[in-house]
């Protein structure tokens, strides 16, 4: 089993489950349809965590989210930390999620990506007490959005893995309102953060900072509450 650590739109469990069972979230958010995992079994567990050593930022442009920026992570050198949600899934499911995030064919996922993930896992540090680490390894061509695997330690004996871009100095890009709403809804599912805390968290992130003012961002997220 693997803890898949999400930090963007997959904070929203309904959105993440489309990668597991297939389908699209809804027409308002994204028209992208996912084929789902080979094994559609729901995660064995899920939980929220906070990563003080990891920085969240918005970059590139996604057709699935109205050409707005999407989330990436890098080692934290500017402060702020990252709210994340971990899902306990099988290694095969994790491979399928990575493949869908990068729009890879099932043939490529099975024959090329899966052996690379196996190799990555076999080379991990065996110290199961490791936590708050950030080790990146090249996995896919740099033409893909999420070409690097990230190892962040262990929890309950299982490795914590995520993925991000190897281009850690990408220009920031303003995210779409729908993308922000999806992330916000996920954060609120934790029951750990208030509305002002969520707004304060997002407005400090590169791509949102100086692109949305506090009133505008508040209007965006409260639209989610009222619909």
N, C-alpha and C positions, 0 to 999 in steps of 0.2 A: 504494500500500500504506500501511497505518496500523499503528503499534504500539498495540494496545489494552492499557492498563495496568490490571490487576486487582489487588485488594487484600483481598478477602473470600473467599467460598467458591470463587471462580474461581481462587484460587491452586492449587486441586486440578484438575489437568488433565482427569481423567475427568469431573468436574463441569462444567468449561467446555465440553468437547466436546459435551455435551448441547445447548448453545446452537447448535452448528455442525451436528450431524447429527440432532438431535431425540431425544426420549425423556426419561425421568426417571432421576435418579441411582440411588436405591434406596429401598425402602419405609421403611427405618429413618430416612433423612435427610429426605426430602421427597417428597410425593406429587405435586408439581407436574410436569406434563409439558410439554416444550417442543416446538414444531413445527420447530425448526431453521432454518438459514439457506437462502436460495434457492440458494446455492452451498455444498455440504457439504464442499468441499475443506479438509483440515486446514491449520492454520497453517504458514506457510513456515519459521518459526523461533519459538523462545520462550526466554526467559531471565529470571533473577531479578535484582532490583535493590533498593537501599535508598534511600528518599527522606527525608533528614534534615529537609527543610523542610515535610513534610506530616504531619498528625496523623490517625490512625485512631481512630474511635469507633463505638460501637454505639448505635443509636437506633431509634425506631418499633417496630412489631410486625408480624411477617410470619407469615401463616397457613401459608406453606410450611415454616416452621421453628418449628412448635409455639408460635406467638405470641411468640417471643423477638425480641430486637433483632437488627438486621442492620448491616453495616458501611457507613460513610460516611467521606469524607475532607474535611479543611479545611486551610487554611494553618496551619502549625505555630506556635502561640503558647504551647504548654504543654510542649514538649519531647517526646522519645521517638522520633520518626521512624516510618516505615512500611515494612514489607517488602512488596514488590510483585512481580508476575510479568507480563511483557510477552509478548504474542502478536502476531506479524506476520501480519495478515490484510488482506483487501481492504476498501476503503471500503464496499462493499455489505454485506459480512459484519458490519462494525462497526455499521452502521445497523440491521441485523437483530438484533444482540445487544442494542443499546440498546432497541429496540422490545420484545423479549421480556422484558427486565428490567422494563419498565414495563407489561407486559401489554397492549400495543397491538395493534390489528388489523393484518393484513397490508396492507389497503387504506390505512390511516392511515400505516403505515410507508413505503409506496411513494410515496404522493401528497403527504404533508405532511412527515414526518420527514426523508426523504432530501434533498429540496431545502434544508431548513434546515441539514443537515450540510454540504452542498455550499457553501452560503453561508458557513458558519463557516470551512471550509477555505480558501476563496478570500480571506478577510480575515486569515489568519494572517500573522505577521511572517515575512518571507522569509529571515531570517538563520538558516541551517541549523546554526549553531554554538550556538544557544540551548540551555541545559540548566538544570535546577533552577528552572524558572519555575512559576507557578501562576496561570493565567488562566481565569476562569470566565465562561461566557456562557449566558444563559437559552435553553432549547431547547424545553421542554415546559411545559404547565400545572403549577402548583405542587401540584396534587392528586396528581401522580405522585410516586413515591419519588425517582427520579433525574432531576430536571428540568433540571439544568445540565450542559453539557459542560465538561470541563477540559482545557486545553492545558498540557503539561508540558515542552515543548521538542522537540528532534529527536534521533534516533539513526540513524546511517547514512543520513542524508538524508530519513528518513521521520518524519512528525509523531507524537508520543506523545500519545494522547488517552485520557481516562477520563470518568467521569460521577459526579455526586454530587448531594446536595440543596442547594438554595439556602438552606435554613434551617440555618444553621451553628451555631445555639445550641439545637438540639433537646435535650430532656431525654434523658439516657442511659437505656437499657433493657437489662436482663440478657439476653444471648443464650442460646439453648437449648444443651444439651450436644451435640446432634447437629451444630449449626452450628459450634461450637467444634472438634469432632472433624474436620469437613470442612476447616476452615481449617488446623488443625494438620497434617493429612495432606499438604496442599499445601506447607506450609513444609518438611516433612521431605523432600519430593521434591527439594528444592534440593541436598541433601547438604552444605549450608553451615552448618546450625544444629543444635546438640545439643538433646536433650530439655530440659535445664534452661534453655537459652537461649530455646526456644520458650515455655515456661511463663512465664519472666521477662518476655518480650515481651508476651504476652497479658494478664498480670495487671495490667499498668500502664495498660491501655486503659480509657477511660471506658465504663462499662457492664459491664465485668468487674471493675475495681477496686472493692473493698468489696462486691461481689456474690458473688464466689467467693474462698475463701481458697486459699492455695497448695497445701495438701494436697488439697482438693476438686478443684482444677483439674488437678493431677497425676493424680488418679484418673480424671478425664474423658478426658484425652488418652491415658493408658496403656491404657484400654479399647479405643481404636482400634488400638494396637499389637498387642494380644492377640487381636483378632478378625479 
